[in-house]
Amino acid sequence: MATCLGRPLARFPRCLRNQTIRLTATTATAPSKPSGDISSVFPSLSGAASPPLEPRFADLKKRLIRGHDSQLQDSWCRLLGALQQEREEIKALGSTVVPEINFYDLSDVGKRTKFRDALHKRGVAVIRRMVPEKEALDWKELVQRSDIYKGFPTTNPAVYELYWSPSQILARAHPNILKSQRFLMSHWRAAPSSTPTSETNRAPLISTSHPVTYADRLRIRQPGDSGFALGPHIDGGSCERWEEDGYGLGGVYDSIFAGEWENYDPWK
């Protein structure tokens, strides 16, 4: 009988069995490329030196701040002062500075509102008890029973080079996780379309209620682990986020480059 990660394929839902077979066929015909792990793309993990940015970025920055250089410098000083105040608050609150809510409290208007206000201020949050512990541990066991993955660090992996394993697919499709994603996405506001399909249809061009799967590596980090840490980075964007032909097309960061970071709304 065919197996996947040590289990008979018949024990997986048909969609997962088909996914496993399809992925196997794709892998067999895909062009080969050097094998690596997460350290291949993070210099902070591999110890490799980061290459300097191209000279064009210096010209880009000059264009972005031209005409309001002094305002930008003043805003930087205000930002440093604001960060110092936040630093003291974080020291006082410790880990409780990160807002939390239990999954089964998402229907409680009072708790939702308190969570929303804290999330808007902090930009990071935790939703607990989304999946029953036994179910989550079964997913973990299914991964760790396999010997087909690579991980980093090699001695005690915290990040596995797995993207479409049955455990990941089950987690991404779990109704509680999808509900939590929709809840978090609802905190962003999408502006009406500037190019409506009709005089009455000005619906936003982006939906904040339809989660889209992002296939990332699998991470299992032990509590208190200080041996694995990523350097500062921004996923899915980096420099092009603030380039003129990136998010600059929508004027996303105009208020920041004008020296008015206080007017920037990251939820819009």
Phi, psi and chi 1 to 4 in degrees:
 res  aa     phi    psi   chi1   chi2   chi3   chi4
   1 MET       -  138.9  177.3 -179.5  -67.8      -
   2 ALA   -67.1  144.1      -      -      -      -
   3 THR  -128.6  161.6   62.4      -      -      -
   4 CYS  -141.0  121.4  174.6      -      -      -
   5 LEU    53.7   37.3  -63.6 -175.8      -      -
   6 GLY    85.0   -1.9      -      -      -      -
   7 ARG  -114.8  145.4  -69.3 -170.4  177.4 -177.2
   8 PRO   -59.3  135.9  -21.0   32.3      -      -
   9 LEU   -58.7  -28.2  -79.0  177.1      -      -
  10 ALA   -62.4  -19.5      -      -      -      -
  11 ARG   -84.6   -7.7  -66.6 -178.2   59.8 -176.0
  12 PHE   -96.5  151.0  -70.7   98.2      -      -
  13 PRO   -55.9  153.0  -23.4   32.5      -      -
  14 ARG   -56.4  -39.4 -179.6  174.8  -62.7  -83.7
  15 CYS   -61.6  -36.1   62.0      -      -      -
  16 LEU   -74.9  -35.4  -64.2 -171.3      -      -
  17 ARG   -64.0  -43.0  -59.0 -156.1  -59.0  -89.9
  18 ASN   -64.4  -39.3  -67.8  -17.1      -      -
  19 GLN   -62.8  -42.3 -176.7   70.1   43.0      -
  20 THR   -63.1  -45.4  -58.0      -      -      -
  21 ILE   -65.1  -41.9  -64.9  170.3      -      -
  22 ARG   -65.2  -41.8 -175.3  162.2   55.2 -110.4
  23 LEU   -64.8  -39.0  -74.4  174.6      -      -
  24 THR   -62.1  -42.1  -57.8      -      -      -
  25 ALA   -67.3  -39.8      -      -      -      -
  26 THR   -64.3  -43.5  -57.6      -      -      -
  27 THR   -60.5  -36.0  -57.1      -      -      -
  28 ALA   -68.5  -27.3      -      -      -      -
  29 THR  -106.4   -6.0   58.5      -      -      -
  30 ALA   -70.8  147.6      -      -      -      -
  31 PRO   -60.2  141.9  -18.9   30.4      -      -
  32 SER   -77.2  148.5   60.8      -      -      -
  33 LYS  -147.4  161.0   61.4  179.0 -178.9  179.5
  34 PRO   -56.5  136.2  -24.0   33.1      -      -
  35 SER   -79.8  142.4  176.3      -      -      -
  36 GLY  -152.9 -168.5      -      -      -      -
  37 ASP  -141.1 -168.7   53.2   38.6      -      -
  38 ILE   -62.3  -24.8 -166.1  171.0      -      -
  39 SER   -68.0  -16.4   65.9      -      -      -
  40 SER   -68.3  -23.0  -55.2      -      -      -
  41 VAL  -115.9    0.3  -68.4      -      -      -
  42 PHE  -124.1  103.8  -78.1   94.2      -      -
  43 PRO   -56.4  -28.9  -25.7   34.9      -      -
  44 SER   -65.4  -20.9   60.6      -      -      -
  45 LEU   -95.9  -35.8  -62.2  177.1      -      -
  46 SER   -88.4  -20.1   64.5      -      -      -
  47 GLY    85.1   -0.2      -      -      -      -
  48 ALA   -72.4  150.0      -      -      -      -
  49 ALA   -77.9  138.8      -      -      -      -
  50 SER   -78.3  131.4  -61.1      -      -      -
  51 PRO   -68.2  146.4   25.7  -34.5      -      -
  52 PRO   -68.0  154.3   25.3  -33.9      -      -
  53 LEU   -66.8  154.5  -68.3  176.3      -      -
  54 GLU   -65.3  151.9  -57.9  169.2   12.9      -
  55 PRO   -56.4  -26.4  -25.7   34.8      -      -
  56 ARG   -61.8  -23.2   71.4  178.6 -176.6   86.2
  57 PHE   -69.3  -30.7  -75.7  103.9      -      -
  58 ALA   -65.0  -42.3      -      -      -      -
  59 ASP   -66.0  -38.7  -62.9  -30.8      -      -
  60 LEU   -61.7  -45.2  169.5   59.3      -      -
  61 LYS   -63.1  -39.5  -68.3  178.6 -179.9 -179.5
  62 LYS   -62.0  -41.0  -69.3  176.8 -177.6  177.4
  63 ARG   -66.5  -38.7  -70.2 -163.1  -57.1  -86.8
  64 LEU   -66.4  -31.9  -72.0  172.4      -      -
  65 ILE  -106.1    1.8   67.9  172.8      -      -
  66 ARG   -58.9  129.7 -175.6  173.5  -65.1  130.8
  67 GLY    94.9  -12.7      -      -      -      -
  68 HIS  -142.8   41.5   33.6   78.7      -      -
  69 ASP   -60.5  -46.8  -52.0   51.0      -      -
  70 SER   -68.0  -37.7   59.5      -      -      -
  71 GLN   -62.6  -38.2  -66.3   94.6  -38.8      -
  72 LEU   -67.6  -39.2 -169.6   62.5      -      -
  73 GLN   -65.7  -41.5 -176.9  172.0  -13.1      -
  74 ASP   -62.7  -39.9  -69.9  -16.9      -      -
  75 SER   -66.3  -32.4   74.6      -      -      -
  76 TRP   -64.0  -40.8  175.6 -110.3      -      -
  77 CYS   -64.9  -40.1  -66.2      -      -      -
  78 ARG   -64.7  -38.3  -64.2 -163.5  -53.4  -85.0
  79 LEU   -63.8  -42.7  177.4   61.0      -      -
  80 LEU   -60.2  -40.7  -67.8  179.1      -      -
  81 GLY   -64.9  -41.4      -      -      -      -
  82 ALA   -65.8  -39.4      -      -      -      -
  83 LEU   -66.1  -33.8  -71.1  175.9      -      -
  84 GLN   -64.8  -40.6 -179.8   58.9   35.3      -
  85 GLN   -64.2  -43.2  -67.6 -179.5    6.4      -
  86 GLU   -64.0  -36.4  -70.5  -64.2  -33.1      -
  87 ARG   -60.3  -43.4 -179.8  173.2  176.4  -91.8
  88 GLU   -66.0  -37.4  -64.4  -56.4  -41.8      -
  89 GLU   -67.6  -40.1 -174.6  172.1   -2.8      -
  90 ILE   -64.3  -41.2  -67.9  171.9      -      -
  91 LYS   -60.4  -38.3  -74.5  173.4   60.1  177.4
  92 ALA   -74.6  -37.2      -      -      -      -
  93 LEU   -89.1  -23.8  -65.1  176.2      -      -
  94 GLY    64.3 -143.7      -      -      -      -
  95 SER   -68.1  -16.4   61.1      -      -      -
  96 THR   -71.2   -5.5   62.0      -      -      -
  97 VAL   -66.5  -23.2   74.0      -      -      -
  98 VAL   -86.3  117.2  177.6      -      -      -
  99 PRO   -66.3  147.1   21.9  -31.7      -      -
 100 GLU  -132.8  153.9  -63.0 -175.4    3.9      -
 101 ILE  -152.2  144.8 -169.2  170.3      -      -
 102 ASN   -82.6  147.1  -72.2  -36.6      -      -
 103 PHE   -55.4  -42.3  173.1   78.4      -      -
 104 TYR   -77.7    1.7  -67.2  104.1      -      -
 105 ASP   -99.8    3.2  -72.5  -27.5      -      -
 106 LEU   -65.2  -21.1  -64.0 -175.2      -      -
 107 SER   -90.3   -3.6   57.1      -      -      -
 108 ASP   -87.2  110.1 -174.1  -49.5      -      -
 109 VAL   -59.1  -42.8  175.7      -      -      -
 110 GLY   -62.3  -46.3      -      -      -      -
 111 LYS   -69.5  -36.0  -67.7 -179.3  178.7  179.3
 112 ARG   -61.8  -42.7  -79.5  173.6   57.6  117.9
 113 THR   -66.4  -44.1  -59.2      -      -      -
 114 LYS   -62.5  -42.5 -178.8  179.5  179.1 -179.2
 115 PHE   -63.7  -43.7  176.6   85.9      -      -
 116 ARG   -59.0  -46.6  177.9 -157.4   63.5 -162.1
 117 ASP   -61.6  -41.8  -65.4  -16.6      -      -
 118 ALA   -69.2  -38.8      -      -      -      -
 119 LEU   -63.4  -42.5  172.9   62.3      -      -
 120 HIS   -63.1  -31.2  -78.9 -165.4      -      -
 121 LYS   -79.7  -42.4  177.0  176.7  175.6   59.2
 122 ARG   -91.4  -30.7  -61.7  -59.4  175.5 -166.8
 123 GLY    76.8    8.0      -      -      -      -
 124 VAL  -150.1  147.6   62.1      -      -      -
 125 ALA  -160.1  171.6      -      -      -      -
 126 VAL  -130.6  130.9  174.7      -      -      -
 127 ILE  -108.5  121.1  -61.5 -179.0      -      -
 128 ARG  -102.7  158.6  -62.9 -165.2 -179.9  -82.7
 129 ARG    60.5   38.6  -62.0  174.4 -179.3  167.7
 130 MET   -72.4  -37.1  -79.2 -168.4  -68.1      -
 131 VAL  -126.6  136.4  178.6      -      -      -
 132 PRO   -55.0  141.0  -26.6   34.8      -      -
 133 GLU   -56.2  -42.7 -176.7  177.0    5.6      -
 134 LYS   -60.2  -41.4  174.7   63.8  167.4   59.4
 135 GLU   -66.0  -42.6 -168.7  170.7    3.3      -
 136 ALA   -65.2  -39.6      -      -      -      -
 137 LEU   -66.8  -32.6  -70.4  174.8      -      -
 138 ASP   -64.2  -40.6  -74.4  -15.4      -      -
 139 TRP   -61.5  -44.0  -64.3  -16.9      -      -
 140 LYS   -63.6  -44.0  179.8 -179.8  178.5 -178.5
 141 GLU   -62.5  -39.1  179.0 -170.3    1.3      -
 142 LEU   -61.0  -37.3 -174.6   56.8      -      -
 143 VAL   -71.9  -48.7  169.7      -      -      -
 144 GLN   -72.3  -15.3  -65.4 -174.3  -39.2      -
 145 ARG   -79.5  -10.9  -76.4  172.3   52.1 -169.8
 146 SER   -86.9  150.8  167.7      -      -      -
 147 ASP  -119.2   21.9   59.2   -1.5      -      -
 148 ILE  -101.3    1.5   64.7  172.5      -      -
 149 TYR  -101.6  161.2   62.6   79.2      -      -
 150 LYS  -109.3  152.0  -70.4 -175.5   62.1  175.4
 151 GLY  -142.9  166.0      -      -      -      -
 152 PHE  -138.1  136.1 -179.7   89.4      -      -
 153 PRO   -64.9  156.4  -16.7   31.5      -      -
 154 THR   -66.4  -30.6   55.2      -      -      -
 155 THR   -74.6  -35.0   53.9      -      -      -
 156 ASN  -149.0   79.3 -174.1   23.5      -      -
 157 PRO   -56.1  135.3  -24.6   35.3      -      -
 158 ALA  -112.7  -23.6      -      -      -      -
 159 VAL  -128.5  125.9  177.1      -      -      -
 160 TYR  -105.9  140.1  -61.1   78.8      -      -
 161 GLU   -80.7   62.0  -65.8  -59.6  -53.6      -
 162 LEU  -124.8  136.3  -68.5  173.7      -      -
 163 TYR  -124.7  -35.7  -65.7   82.8      -      -
 164 TRP  -129.3   39.0  -68.8  102.0      -      -
 165 SER   -71.3  157.1   69.2      -      -      -
 166 PRO   -52.9  -38.8  -30.2   37.2      -      -
 167 SER   -62.2  -42.9  -66.4      -      -      -
 168 GLN   -67.0  -39.2  -71.6  163.9  -67.5      -
 169 ILE   -65.6  -42.9  -63.5  173.1      -      -
 170 LEU   -61.3  -41.1  -71.7  168.1      -      -
 171 ALA   -67.0  -44.9      -      -      -      -
 172 ARG   -65.4  -27.6  -67.5  167.2 -173.5  154.3
 173 ALA   -95.9    0.8      -      -      -      -
 174 HIS   -66.0  130.7 -164.0  -74.2      -      -
 175 PRO   -59.8  -33.7   18.3  -31.5      -      -
 176 ASN   -68.3  -37.7  -69.5    4.7      -      -
 177 ILE   -69.6  -41.5  -68.0  179.9      -      -
 178 LEU   -63.6  -39.8  -68.7  173.4      -      -
 179 LYS   -64.4  -40.4  179.9  178.5  178.6  178.7
 180 SER   -65.7  -38.8  -60.8      -      -      -
 181 GLN   -63.8  -44.5  -71.3  175.5  -27.4      -
 182 ARG   -62.3  -38.8  -74.9 -168.1  -68.7  -90.5
 183 PHE   -61.5  -47.2  166.3   67.1      -      -
 184 LEU   -66.9  -40.3  -68.8  172.9      -      -
 185 MET   -63.8  -26.2  -68.9  172.0   62.7      -
 186 SER   -67.2  -11.9   70.7      -      -      -
 187 HIS   -79.9  -13.6  -67.2   83.8      -      -
 188 TRP   -88.4  149.0  -86.7  -88.8      -      -
 189 ARG  -113.9  127.5  -57.1 -176.4  -51.8  -79.6
 190 ALA  -104.1  128.1      -      -      -      -
 191 ALA   -72.1  151.0      -      -      -      -
 192 PRO   -58.1  151.6  -22.9   33.8      -      -
 193 SER   -64.2  137.3  171.6      -      -      -
 194 SER   -83.4   -9.3   57.9      -      -      -
 195 THR  -128.5   73.0   56.0      -      -      -
 196 PRO   -64.0  151.9   25.8  -35.1      -      -
 197 THR   -75.8  -17.4   55.3      -      -      -
 198 SER  -155.2  175.8   67.7      -      -      -
 199 GLU   -65.4  -26.5  -68.4 -175.7    1.4      -
 200 THR  -102.7  -17.8   56.8      -      -      -
 201 ASN   -98.9   97.8 -176.8   11.2      -      -
 202 ARG  -115.9   33.6  -63.1 -176.8   58.8   84.7
 203 ALA   -59.7  143.6      -      -      -      -
 204 PRO   -57.0  150.6  -22.8   33.5      -      -
 205 LEU   -79.9   -7.2  -63.8  178.8      -      -
 206 ILE  -126.7  137.8 -174.7  171.0      -      -
 207 SER   -94.8  135.6  170.7      -      -      -
 208 THR  -106.1   19.5   57.3      -      -      -
 209 SER  -130.9    6.6   58.6      -      -      -
 210 HIS  -123.5   96.8  -65.5   83.2      -      -
 211 PRO   -61.2  142.7  -20.4   32.2      -      -
 212 VAL  -118.6  131.4  176.8      -      -      -
 213 THR   -67.2  131.3  -67.2      -      -      -
 214 TYR  -113.6  111.3  175.0   71.3      -      -
 215 ALA   -83.0  101.6      -      -      -      -
 216 ASP  -115.1  172.7 -155.1  -10.9      -      -
 217 ARG   -62.2  166.5  -62.6  173.0  176.3   86.2
 218 LEU   -98.0  131.2  178.9   67.9      -      -
 219 ARG  -121.7  127.2 -178.3  173.4 -178.6  178.5
 220 ILE  -126.3  101.0  -58.8  177.8      -      -
 221 ARG  -109.3  130.2 -173.4  176.5 -178.0 -177.2
 222 GLN   -76.3  146.5  -58.7  -58.3  -39.6      -
 223 PRO   -56.2  134.2  -23.1   33.7      -      -
 224 GLY    79.1    4.1      -      -      -      -
 225 ASP   -67.5  119.4  176.3   20.7      -      -
 226 SER  -111.6    3.4   59.2      -      -      -
 227 GLY   -85.4  -14.7      -      -      -      -
 228 PHE  -124.3  120.5  175.4   83.7      -      -
 229 ALA  -153.8  133.6      -      -      -      -
 230 LEU   -85.4  146.7  -63.0  178.8      -      -
 231 GLY   -71.4  166.9      -      -      -      -
 232 PRO   -57.0  131.4  -22.8   33.9      -      -
 233 HIS  -160.9  164.1   67.5  -75.5      -      -
 234 ILE  -121.7  119.7  -60.1  175.8      -      -
 235 ASP   -72.6  146.7  -79.8  -18.4      -      -
 236 GLY    65.8   24.2      -      -      -      -
 237 GLY  -168.3  -73.0      -      -      -      -
 238 SER    61.3 -133.3 -168.1      -      -      -
 239 CYS   -60.3  -38.2  -67.1      -      -      -
 240 GLU   -65.8  -14.7   68.9  -90.9   17.4      -
 241 ARG   -59.7  -39.4  -75.1 -177.5  179.8  -91.0
 242 TRP  -103.6    5.8   50.3  -93.5      -      -
 243 GLU   -70.6  157.8  -71.7 -163.7   57.1      -
 244 GLU   -60.7  -35.8  -65.2  159.5  -49.1      -
 245 ASP   -98.4   15.2   57.1   -6.0      -      -
 246 GLY  -104.8 -122.7      -      -      -      -
 247 TYR   -67.7  -13.3  -73.3   10.1      -      -
 248 GLY   -60.5  -25.3      -      -      -      -
 249 LEU   -61.5  -29.2  -67.6  173.3      -      -
 250 GLY  -100.3    4.4      -      -      -      -
 251 GLY    66.7   26.5      -      -      -      -
 252 VAL   -56.8  -44.2  173.0      -      -      -
 253 TYR  -106.3   18.8  -60.8  127.9      -      -
 254 ASP   -57.9  -41.6  -75.5   -1.5      -      -
 255 SER   -66.0  -33.2   58.9      -      -      -
 256 ILE   -68.3  -47.3  -66.0  177.1      -      -
 257 PHE   -68.8  -18.4  -66.2  131.2      -      -
 258 ALA   -87.0    0.8      -      -      -      -
 259 GLY    84.7   23.7      -      -      -      -
 260 GLU  -129.6   57.5  -58.8  171.1   -8.7      -
 261 TRP   -61.5  -24.1   59.4  -95.3      -      -
 262 GLU   -63.1  -23.3  -64.2   93.2  -21.7      -
 263 ASN   -90.2   -2.2  -64.6  -30.1      -      -
 264 TYR   -75.1  131.3  170.6   62.8      -      -
 265 ASP  -114.4  102.8 -176.9    0.4      -      -
 266 PRO   -73.4   -6.2   28.4  -35.0      -      -
 267 TRP  -100.5   10.9  -61.4   98.0      -      -
 268 LYS  -120.0      - -179.1  177.6  179.7 -179.6
